[in-house]
Amino acid sequence: MSGTVLVLGGRSEIGLAVAKRLVNGDTRRFVLAARPGADLAAEVAALREAGAETVETADFDADDLAAHGAFLEKVAADHGPLDVVVLAFGVLGDQERAESDAAHAAAIVHTDYVAQVGVLTHAANLLRAQGHGSLVVFSSVAGVRVRRANYVYGSAKAGLDGFASGLADALHGSGVRLLLVRPGFVIGRMTEGMSPAPFSSTPDQVADATVAALRRGRGVVWVPGVLRPVFFGMRLLPRAIWRRMPR
């Protein structure tokens, strides 16, 4: 693989870990995109330490839907054809607050679903025009069967999972591939202070599985893999039991 790797959510631990594993000498360029004003010095240094020679940064506000198309076109114009676009932005939100604060609930869904749909649509169109490229989308097992304990975040991931699955089918035969990643609980900055769930993983473990699946041309990867049969069984749990399941 060669070309430009664009990470939307340049401060994301998983996004950075994926980018580091995609370093391919001087044949690959990297663009880390994050909210205006974000300090990406540490992330740029980490990529360069991993061997990347060309690392650029860009301002990207995921919630500004109207700016998505022009942003992606500018990145492609400035840095060449996009080889891999990694959607690594998102928010966990506060479930308890979201249950009574409609604006907060809507903000979570806007960033974790609506904004992703917008970016994916523009990115898919751009890659189709190129005739090649890959999209990496991070869903979650939280969206496979939504739990009462985090239903706002889970519902956004459920929507994203469905949209990405349909988009992957729509892209079939176009030369553009979509990889849908379904991690379980990830121990990292976003979940700091929370008790890890069973079968938890780290950003590095998610990145290892993601890049391995990308290189093999797979369409879906669960992280860790054991979660696939586990959630097949969980779909069969009676609702009276399911509603008591923790995050």
HELIX and SHEET records of a PDB file:
HELIX    1   1 GLU A   13  ARG A   21  1                                   9    
HELIX    2   2 GLY A   25  THR A   27  5                                   3    
HELIX    3   3 ALA A   41  GLU A   49  1                                   9    
HELIX    4   4 LEU A   65  ALA A   67  5                                   3    
HELIX    5   5 HIS A   68  HIS A   79  1                                  12    
HELIX    6   6 GLN A   95  ALA A   98  1                                   4    
HELIX    7   7 ALA A  102  VAL A  109  1                                   8    
HELIX    8   8 HIS A  110  VAL A  114  3                                   5    
HELIX    9   9 ALA A  115  GLN A  130  1                                  16    
HELIX   10  10 VAL A  141  GLY A  143  5                                   3    
HELIX   11  11 ARG A  148  ASN A  150  5                                   3    
HELIX   12  12 TYR A  151  LEU A  171  1                                  21    
HELIX   13  13 PRO A  203  ARG A  216  1                                  14    
HELIX   14  14 LEU A  227  MET A  234  1                                   8    
HELIX   15  15 ARG A  239  TRP A  242  1                                   4    
SHEET    1   A 7 THR A  54  ASP A  59  0                                        
SHEET    2   A 7 ARG A  28  ALA A  34  1                                        
SHEET    3   A 7 GLY A   3  LEU A   8  1                                        
SHEET    4   A 7 LEU A  82  LEU A  87  1                                        
SHEET    5   A 7 GLY A 133  PHE A 138  1                                        
SHEET    6   A 7 VAL A 176  PRO A 183  1                                        
SHEET    7   A 7 VAL A 220  VAL A 223  1                                        
END                                                                             
